[in-house]
Amino acid sequence: GDPSGTHRNRDAHTQTHTQKNTQPCALDLSSSRAAEGDGGLERSFFVRLKSTLTKRGLHIKTSGYKVIHVTGRLRSRRPSYPHAHSVLGRVLGLVALAHTLPPSTLSEVRIECHMFVFRVNMDLQIVYCESRITDYMDLCPSELVGKSCYRFIHGEDVEGIQQSHLD
């Protein structure tokens, strides 16, 4: 996710076939993020499409989701009356460009002997921690699970963390 709220994730369960034909999907373009100072015409959002493409040269069908970044601009007809206060008249459609985002390549990480694994949810609350943490901290996994990662930030690092949320 984008902590600044610039983009909103949209799920669309549309299938992409080998011929790259897609079934239409309905999107509410009024709620996607509009650029500042543009009269609300620019749009940028993500769509997740279910892909059933077959990899070239292989007879293996991969079924997963592709993330598509769509950026564009709403096309509208200006209001016909001269004293209209709205920049946006009747919206005719969206002219956009879509790019597939590369799949996440972080599927396997080598864990060295001086490392341990923990998992967090989207709110950075710890949901799992390996027992090896006791080798490095004076805590056991049960003392960490359910706690926010923010509880373990050193005081001198707070300003840097705060700035990273603003960027």
CORSUL-V280184 format. One record per backbone hydrogen bond with DSSP energy under -0.5 kcal/mol. NH is the residue of the N-H (numbers start at 1). CO is the residue of the C=O. E is the energy in kcal/mol with one decimal. If there is no record, write none. Layout:
<<NH	CO	E> <NH	CO	E>>
This chain:
<<3	1	-0.7> <5	2	-1.9> <10	46	-1.1> <12	10	-0.5> <12	48	-1.5> <14	12	-1.7> <16	50	-1.7> <17	15	-0.5> <17	21	-1.8> <20	17	-2.5> <23	15	-0.8> <29	27	-1.1> <31	28	-1.0> <33	44	-0.6> <38	35	-1.1> <40	35	-0.6> <41	38	-0.8> <43	72	-2.9> <44	33	-0.7> <45	70	-2.5> <46	8	-1.5> <47	68	-2.5> <48	10	-1.3> <49	47	-0.6> <49	66	-2.8> <50	14	-1.4> <51	64	-3.5> <52	16	-1.9> <55	60	-1.1> <58	55	-1.7> <61	59	-0.5> <62	53	-1.2> <62	60	-0.6> <63	61	-0.5> <64	51	-1.5> <64	62	-0.6> <66	49	-3.0> <68	47	-3.2> <68	66	-0.6> <69	99	-3.1> <70	45	-3.1> <70	68	-0.6> <71	69	-0.5> <71	97	-2.5> <72	43	-2.7> <73	95	-2.6> <74	41	-3.3> <75	93	-3.1> <76	74	-0.5> <77	90	-2.5> <78	76	-0.5> <84	81	-1.1> <89	87	-0.6> <90	77	-1.2> <92	75	-3.0> <93	75	-1.5> <95	73	-2.4> <96	94	-0.6> <97	71	-3.0> <99	69	-2.2> <101	67	-3.1> <107	105	-2.0> <112	110	-0.7> <115	112	-1.7> <119	128	-2.0> <121	125	-2.0> <124	121	-2.0> <126	147	-3.1> <127	119	-2.8> <128	119	-1.4> <130	117	-2.6> <133	130	-1.3> <134	131	-1.8> <135	132	-1.8> <136	133	-1.6> <137	133	-2.5> <143	140	-1.8> <144	140	-0.6> <144	141	-1.4> <145	141	-2.5> <146	126	-3.4> <147	144	-2.5> <149	124	-2.9> <151	148	-1.5> <152	149	-2.0> <153	150	-1.2> <157	154	-2.0> <158	154	-0.6> <158	155	-0.8> <161	157	-2.3> <162	158	-2.8> <163	159	-2.3> <164	160	-1.9> <165	161	-1.4> <166	162	-1.0> <167	163	-1.8>>
